[in-house]
């Protein structure tokens, strides 16, 4: 196999937004991809439509919304890297239809978020936010009333995925009892117990922490009715998604004493950039810790995210490996000696693979390796063909009916 690529790596244009870690730039450079442009913050749809023309790889974090209009303006766009946990900000349907691979880093900041959740549990149950504010005012609020230890208390975890299960481990190490609710049956870690009903978890827990995605099943899942089911004097933590908690209902519960404290890191509407004005119903409410969506914002996490997403993008650019993509079906094929590799993304309609094989067979082009996978919308096939006939093979495959994208990587 030749190490050279069909399209020089130095001409692959990469655009990174939102202060993505320097580790990503270094990793791209080490892989031979040196044409990297960086913009400091999120940009508007109009600005990104202009900027994305001629760009092969787009890197974003959670603030930039990649709409259908942006994807359609990406005349050379091959892949999008979401350097964060979620991909809610990307129009995945449009990306799928255009054969644009979308990658993210679902595990890289798990530890950072979990550590912060445990820290918030301690701060809130000891009313540190109130005592800190009093000290800054010059008031000496030395009292034990309403302050408790975590040991022996019950932590309710809603969403027992990567972060929720890590929080579970740490909480048990501090002597807490852990119950969790998840729509899927999950193997418990340690002595944690899964409950089948959300309201049972709310009723039993001294502290409730959410670690769920944003979708129609989780929208305002903590509302007035849910709070009514919680213990009097319990604590609520949301570091998942901004639309899963009704903040107005939380404010009322805090004012009435139903809830003793809250920590919120994500909000239904968030400012675009540092320094922008921010408004929230929980501002000025006692024993509430508000943070600007920094659950996973540690230097260690950003480095890990940078390395994780960049590695996936480079594998896709170099070999067509799409494992971890949310849009292109997962395909991985080991390189074959003496071959060139062609990638073919097509509409998921009957007969495409047969047409590909028939065209190559008629010209006597031998397929040394082949792997196909599909999702409901598109199919993706990697083909390794004999080097001497690869250019002819590529030309034959570019206009197969249903073709979305065809690329020869080496």
KATA-V675793 format. One line per field, one symbol per residue. ss: DSSP state (2 for helix, 1 for strand, 0 for the rest). phi: phi as a letter, one per 40 degrees, with the letter a starting at -180 (. if undefined). psi: psi as a letter, one per 20 degrees, with the letter a starting at -180 (. if undefined). A space follows every 50 residues. Layout:
ss->???
phi->???
psi->???
//
This chain:
ss->00000000222001110000022222222200000111000000222222 20000011110000010222222000001111000000010222222000 11100000022222222222222220022222222220000000000000 00011111000222222222222000111110000000000011000222 22220011110000000000010222222000011111000000102222 22222200111111000000000000000000000001110000000022 22222222222222222220000000000000000000111111111000 02222222222200001111111100011111111122222222222200 0011111100
phi->.cccbcbddcbccbbbbgfddddccccccccgcbcbbbbcbcbcdcccdc cccgccbbbbbccccccdcccccccbcbabbccaccbdcbccccccccgc cbbabcbcbdccccccccccdcccccfcdccccccccgbcbcabcgbbcc dgcbbbbcgbcccdcccdccccccgccbbabacbcbcccfbcbcbcbccc ccccccbbbbabccaccbdfcbbdccccccccgcbbbbbbbcccbccccc dcccccgcbcaabbbbbdbbdcadgccbbacccgccfbbbbcfbdbcbcc cccccdccccccccccccbgcbcgccbcdcbabccbcgbbbbbbbaccbc gccccccccccccgccccaaababbdbbbbbbbbbddcbcccccccccbc dgcbababca
psi->pqiqqhpphiioppoprklqqhhgghggghjjoimpppphaqrrggghgg hipiphppprbihpporghgghinhjphqpoomagrkhipnhgggghikp ppqaniihjgggggghggghggghijlhgghghghhijpnmoqipjprqh pirpppoonlbggghgggghghhjjqqpqqpqhqpppqqcjqppqipghg ghhhphppppmqroahiipkhnaggghhiqqpjrqppokeqhjipohghg gghghiigqirqppiqqhpqqhrpiqqppqijpjpqlpopqmlkgjmqhg ghgggggggggggghgggijpjpiqigpqppppqqpqkrqpppoprqmqq ighggghgghghjkppohqppqqqahgqqpppporpgijhgggghhihkp pipgqppph.
//
